[in-house]
Amino acid sequence: LTSATGRRSTRRMLGHVFPLGRRSNEGSSHRVQKPTSTAHGPLVLEEKSRLSHSMIWNWMRAFYDQQGVGAWSNGIVPNFVTTNCCIAKMYANVIFGFLCDVFSPAGMEAFHVDPSQPLYIMELGAGHGKFSFLLMKHLLKMKEFLPETKMKVPFKFIMTDFTENNISFWQNHPSLRPFVKMGLVDFAKFDAENDMEIYLIMAKKTLNKHTMKNPMVLVANYIFDTLRHEAFRIHEGKLQEALITVTSERAFEPDVNDPGLIKRFRPKWSYRGVSHKDYFTGKQADLNPILERMVRRSALRNASILIPVGGINCLRNLIDLTGGRLFFLSGDKAYNYENEMKGLRDPHIAIHGSFSMMVNYDAVRYYFETRGGFSVHTPYQDGFKVAAFILGADRSIVKRGRLNFTMSLKSFGPDNFSTLQRSIKDKIEKPSLKLVLSLLRLSGYDSDVFYKFRQFLIDKLGHPYTSEKIQQDIRRDIVEIYSLYYPLSKSKDVAFEIGRLFMSMKDYKAAQRYFIDSIRDCGEHHVTHYNLGLCYNYIGEFASALKSFDRSLEIKPEYREAREWRNRMVNKLGQKTGR
């Protein structure tokens, strides 16, 4: 297989030995105090601030606003665990169950459903949009099994983010256009911590407590861990507030608003006693019962506690907007149980391009329970957690949703799948073809999983002893994979790799289509045009083959294999080379 770096092996096909082109990877209102420093100490940017008021949250917003989709497509912020087909299918199953509950006779009465209006499913902080795309794909597959309503599709999807950069990306993404044309998806600029209404850009309509006719499904993955928190500890049964001092490892910082400070700031913590009865004021006063409950728990005599105040601000506003009818499905790095918060330790801020903090799902659970709601959680304390918080009806109404949560998430969840696929890739030196195909199918035909094993599959499926049945099965798998492919990074060209796979199976007509798609989605590359020329040659379209080899040489004149094949095409067509 020829690579863009010049390495080459050969494969015999249709009586000819030719190099199959293979590419290498390429391509707040808080007042900030004046920074101070001492002769022997670090540069102090902020001293003894309440955590939720700290300057670090402004850096977070600036980071995502500046980076846009590049935060994920460039690999700065990890995201596989929440943007693959497996988790999308799990969430779709849970949401499907809830939709069945809502549109049942008992559900329509309990949730006060208007069957002539859609139920909105909203992703909070949709980022690059891939998860929304996958979730919509899976939900549409289940449409025919939903209870009948007055609407052809009883739900509409809303993709939200606070930065217009991401919204512009979605509006121009070819994979989302069919959903826009169907009227199934809309976009909204939404500040999770502050906004109380949702303006739908496509429909030119505002959703508020007067226009929202039905319950809402809210989905948030790795969002609450990046919204504002307050930090406390309980020391010998007494509540203390954690105050953050922000320092820089540099001696001078010219711009204290630079999100690049995320990489080099260092937090220091101090504590002072506070009252759990009136710590929070105004609308946030409804958080004081959470603090009071924790202080009074004998098991938490010494404990370290985070309260996701930004996330709960969002929930408070959406509960008001929906008239108290909310199904909140969330995945995050989180504490499900109060015993996970035992012990005295400083709050941990994890740095990974941006930063994040552990989410206290136990506090969110209690917040819903005090309003008559309930929740279900994945049971394990280690790894990525998923929870569903329900408000507007009791457990007896939400049976299918709870059942599907249990069946889809409790025994084998998103974190388990992520670990499994990574272990097969990294720990098993020579996996069998059946193992890799089983993983691919377990993933829900995820394009990233295919990409990780692409060379393995190309080598195996091009082997002369690979059965026709397996080749036919992989053709079916590829159709599924490609239908769920969401182009995001030009350096991860799935269409190109599928084309190479079909070439290895000598299916040049199929391969041709994927190389053309590769050029459309990821741009021109000399190897893509070279492979396309090979495909045209083996289906007898020699003039098209010549054009492809010519284009390859225009992009990279020194590409020897393309020149050799161009000369062959010239000879076949009876033309003079002219080069």
N, C-alpha and C positions, 0 to 999 in steps of 0.2 A: 504494500500500500504506500503510495507516494505521500509524503507530508510536505508542508510548505517549507520545512527546514532542509529538504533534500534527501531525507532517508527514504529508502524504497525497498519494497519486496514485490514480488509479482504473483499474479494468480491467472491460471489458464481458464479462459472462457470462450466457448464457441470456436475452439480450434486455434485461438490466438493467445499469446502471452502479452498482457498489457498492464501498465501501472494504473491502479485505481486511486484517484486523487484523494488524499487525506490531508486536512488542514491542521495546523497547529493553532493553539489558543492565542488570540490577540486581544490581539486586540479586544407684666404686673404693675401695679402702681407703686410698688415698694421703692423707696428712695435708696439708691446705691451710694454708700459712703465712699469718700476719697480713699484710694488704696494707701496703706501705710506699711512701713517696714522698719525693722531695727537693724542695727549693725550685725547682729548675730542670729537673727531670726528670719522666717519666711516673710514674703510679701502678703500682708493681710488685705484682702479685698472686701471683706464683710465680717463683722464681729458680733457674735452672740445674737443671731437673728432667729426668730421663729421659723421653723423649717418651711412652712407653706409660703412664707413671705420672702424666701431667699432668692438671690439673683440667679441661682443655678437653673431655675425653671424658665427664666427668660432665655438662657443659653439653649435649653432644650427646644423651645419653639423656633429659635433662630436656626438651629441645626437642621431641623426637618424642613423649614421653609427654604433654606439655601440649597440643601441637597436634593429636595424633591424625590422623585422616583429613584434617583441615583443612590440614595441611602441604602436601598436594597439591591438594585441591579448591579451596583459596583461592589457588592459584598461587604459593605461597611457595617451594616446591622444584620445579624443572623435572622433568618425567617423561615427556614424550611419546615420546621415543626408545625407552623400555622398556615402554610400556603401550599400544601400538597393535596392531592386528590383524596387521600385516605381520611384526613380530618374533615375535608369538605363533605365527603359522603356520610361520615358519622354525624356531623351537625345537621345535614339535610334530613337524615332519618329522625333526629330529635325534633326538628322544626315541623316535619311532616306529621309526626304524632301530635304535636300541639295544635296544628291546623285542623286535624281530625277532631280533636277535643273542642276547639272553638266553634266549628261548624256543625257539631252535633246538636240536637234539639236542646239538651240540657246546657251545653256550652253557649249557645246563642242567647239563651235566657240569662245565664249567669254573667256573661261578659257584655250583655246589651249590644249584640251584633246587628249591624245594618247590612244585610246580604247584598244590597245593591252597591255597596262601597267596598273598595279593596282593604285588605289587611296589609299594613306596611311592614316590611322586613328591612331593617336599617343596620348597615355595618358602620360602626364607629371607628373613625381613623382607618379608612380602607387602604391608605397608602398607595401602592402600585396597582391595586385593583384585582390582582390575580385570585385572591380568595373569594371575593364577590363573584367573579366570573365562574369559578368552579362550583360555588354553592348554588348559583342560579342554574347551571347546567344540570346538577343532580336533582334539584327540586323540580325542574321541568320534566325529567324522566318519570317523576312520581305523580304528575298532574292528573292523569286519568284515574288514579286511585283515591283522589280527594273526594269528599262529599260534594254533591252538586250544589252550586249557588247560582245566583242570577248573573254572575260574571264568568266569562270564558276561563280566565285565570284569576283565582280569588285573592291573589297577592300581588303587590308591586314591591320592587326592591329599590332601596335608596342607598347610594354610596356617598359617604360623607368624609370630609377632612377639613382642617382649618386653613390649609394653604391652597391657594388657587393654582399653584404649579401642578399639583397632583390632579386636580379636577380637569385642567386643560389636557393632561395626559390621557385621562379616561375618555374625554370627549372625542379624542382623535385616534383612539385605539381601535384597530379593525375588528378585534375579537368582541368588542362590546357593541358595535354598530347594529348587529341583528337584534339585540335586546332592546336597544333604543327604538328601532323601527317597529318592534312589536308593542312598544309602550310599556314594556315590562320593567325597565330600569330608569331611574332619574338620579340626578346628582344634586348635592347640596353642600355649600360651604357652611360648616357647623363647628363652632367653638365648643367643645365638649364641656368645659368647665363653667361656661357662662350663658350660652344661648338658651332661650326659652321658646323659640319658634324655629321652624325648619322651612326654608324657602326652596321649593323645587324648581331647579333651573329650567328643565325642559317643559314642564307643565305650567310654569309661571304661576305657581300656586303656593300659598303659605299654609303650612300645617300648624295649628295651634289648638288650644283646648276647645275652641268653638267649631273648628273644621275637622277635627280628628274623630271619625265616627266609630272606629273599631279598635281593638287592642293592637299593640305594637310588639313585634319581635325585635329585640335589640341584640346585636352580636358584637362582641368586643374581644379581640385576641391581642395579647401583649399591648394593651392600651392603658388600663388602670395603673400598671407599674410605672408608667411614664407621666402620669398626672400628679398634681401636687399632693403631698402627704404632710401630716403632722406626726411627730415622734414623741413618745413618752416612755417612761419606765415606772414600774411600781417597786419601790424600795421599802422593804419591811412594812408593806401594806399602805404606804403613802405614795400618792401620785406626784410625779415630777415631770416637768416639760423638758424636752431635749432642745437645746439651742445650738445652732450651727455657726461655726466660724470658718470662713472660706479663705484659704490661702493658696498661693501659686508657688510652684517650684522655681519660677523665675524671679529675678530681682526687680524686674520692671515689666509692667503690662501697659502698653499704650492704649488699649481699647478694652475696657472691662465688660463690654457687651459682645465680645468676640466669642462665638460658639466653640472656637478652637480651644478655649479654656477648659472645656470638658476633659480634654486629654491630660491636662497638667494641674488641675486644681486638687487640693487636698482638704478634706473636711476635718475639723476638730470639734469635739462635742463637750458641752458643759450642761449642767442640770440645775433646775430650781423648782421648788415646791409650788404646786398650783392646786386649785380646787376643782374637783370633778363636777361640781354642781353648776358652775357658771363659767367654765372655761370658754366654751363656744357661745357666741351671741348672735342675735339676728336670726336669719333663716337657718344658720348652722346650729342653733340651740338644740335642734333635734338630735345632735350627736352626743350631747351630755349624758343621756341614758346609757350609751355604749360605754363611756368612761366609767360611769357609776357601777354598771354591771361588772366590769373587769376589776375594779378596785375591791368590790365586795366578794369576789370569788376567792375562797381560801386557797385554791390551787395556784393562784397568781400572786402570792404574797411578794415574790420577787420575779419580775417579768419585764420584758422589753416589747413595746407595743407600737405599731404603726397604724394610723387611721388614714385611709385613702380619701381625704377630704375633697380632692378634685373630682374623683370618680363618683363620690356620693352626691356632690353638687349636680353632676350630670343626671344621675338617677332621680334626684329630687325634682329637677325641672321636667324630665320626661314623664315621671309619675303624674305630675300636675297636668302636663300636656295631654296625656292619654286618659285622664279621668281615673287614674289608679288601675289601669289595665295593661300590665306589662309582663312580658316574658323575656328575661334577660339571660342570655347564654354567653358565658365568658370563659376564656382560657387564659391562664397567666401563671407566672411564678408566684405562688401564693401559700398562705397558711389557711388550711381548712379548719383546724382545731386549735383550741386555746392552749393545749399542752405544748404546742410547737413554739409558743412565745415565752415559755418559762426560762428564767435565768437573766442575769444582767449583762448586757452587751450593748455596745454602741450601734446605732443604725448603720446598716451596710448599704453603700451606694455602688452598684456594679457598673463598670464602664465598658461599653462595647460600641464605640462610635458615638452613640448617645449615652444615656445612663438610665438605670432603672432601680426600683426598690420593690421589696416583697409586698404583695397585696394581702391585706387582712380580710379574707373571705368570711371569717367568723364574724367580723364586725358588719359586713354587708348582709350576712344572713340574719343577724339580730335586727338590723335596720328594716329589713323586709318583714320580719316576724312582728315587730311592734306596729306594723301597719296592716296586719291581718294576712300577710303572705307566708310563703314557705319556700324551701329550697331543697335541691338534691345535689350531691357532690360526688366526684370520683373519690374512692376510699383511701388511696395511698398517700403517704406523707412526703415521699420523695418524688422529685421531678415535676413536670408540667401538670397543673391541676385544671380541671374543668368543673364548672358549677352552673346550675340553672336556678334562677331566682324568679318566683312567680307571684304576681299580685293581681287580684281581681276575681279569683275563684278559688275554692278550696281543693284539697287533694282528690276528693271524690269526683270532681269534674275533669281534672287533668290526669286521666289515667293513661291514655295512649302516649302522651308526651313523657310521663315518668317511666313507662315501660320501655320506650325506645331509648331513653337516656341510659337505663340500666343495661339493655342489650347491646347498645352501640359503644358505650364509653367506660363502663365500670370495670370490666375484667381485662380489656385490651384497649388502651386508649391511644391518643396521638403520640405521647411520649414513648410508649412501648413500640409503636411502629417505627418511629424515628430511630430508636436504638437498634431495632432489628435490622433495618436496611443498612445502617452504618456499619454494624458488626459484620454482616455478610460481605460488604464491600471491602472492609479493612482487615478482617480477621481470617477470612477463608481464602486461602491462596488460589485454590482451583475449585470453585463451586461448579456443580453440575448445571447443565442447561435447564433441566427441569426445576432446580432450585431457583434459578434466576427468573424463569418464567412464572413460577409460583409467587415470588416476591412482587413481580411486576403486576400480577393480577390482584394480589392482596392490597397493593397500593391504590387500587382503583384506576389503574392505567395512567400512572403519574409520569409526566414527561421528564421531570428531573431524575426520577429513578431510572427511566430508560437511558437518559443521557449518561448517568454514572456507569452503566453497564454496556454502553453502546459498542465499544470495541470487542468486548467479549461476545456479544450477540452476533456481530458481523463475522467474526472468526468462526463461530460455531455454525451459523446458518449457511455459511459458504462452504462448509465441509461436505465432500461428496457423499458421506455416509449419513448425513442428516436426512431423516425420513420426510417424504412428501407431506405426511399428516402434520408433522411439527411445523413445516414451512407454511402450510395452510392456516394452522392455528396462529402463528405469529403474524400472518397477514391480517387476521381478524383483530388481534391485539393492537396492531399498528393503527388500524382505522380508529379504534377507541382512543388510543394515546393522542393521535393527532387532533381528534375532535375536542380534546381537553387541553390542547396546547395553547398557552398564552404567551406570545413572544414578548420578552422583557429585556433580555440582554443580547446584544449582537454577538458577543463572544460565546454564547451558549446557543448555537444554531441547531435546533432539533430537526428542522426540515432537512438540512444538509445531511445529518447523520442517518435519518431515515432513508434518504436517497441512496447513501452508501450501502445500507443494509439490503435494500432491494437489488442493488447492483450485485452484491455478493450472492444473491439468490437467482441472478441472471434475469430478473424481471426489469428490463430496461425501460419499458413503457411507464411502469409505476414510478421508477426512480426519477424519470424525466420530470414528472409533475412536481416532485418534492424539491428538486434543484431549482426549478422556476420559482416555487414559493420561497425558497431560501433567498434568492436574489431580491424578491419583492420585500420580504420582512427584515432581512439582515444586511442587505446591500450586496454589491458586486464583489466577487473574489475570484482571483485567477484560477483557483482549483475548482470552484463551483462551475465555472464556464468550461473548464477542461473535462470534468466529469459529465457535464451535460453533452459535450461533444462526443464522448464515448457512447453515451446512450443513443444519441441520434445515429451514430455509425451502426450500432447493432440492431437498430430497427429499420435500417436502410435509408435514412434521410440524410444523405451525404452532404447536400448543400447546406443544410442546417448545422451539420457537424462542423463543416468548414468555418461557418460564421462563429460558432462557439469557440473553436480553437483560435481563430483570429482575435476574438475579444479577449481571450485569456492572455494572448501575447501582447495585446495593447496594454493590458494591466501590468504584466510582468514579462518584458521582452526576452529575458534570459531563461524563461521556463522551458527547459530542453524537451521534456516529454510532450508538451503542447506543440512545439515546433515539429517534432517527429511525426506526430499524428496529423498535423496540418499538411505536411508533405504527402502523407498517404492519401488524404482526401483529395488533394490536388491531382494526384495520379489517377485516382478512381474517377474523377470528374473530367479527366483529360485536359486539365488546365495547366498553365505554366505558373510556377510559384510566385515570381515577382518579388521575392524576398532574399 
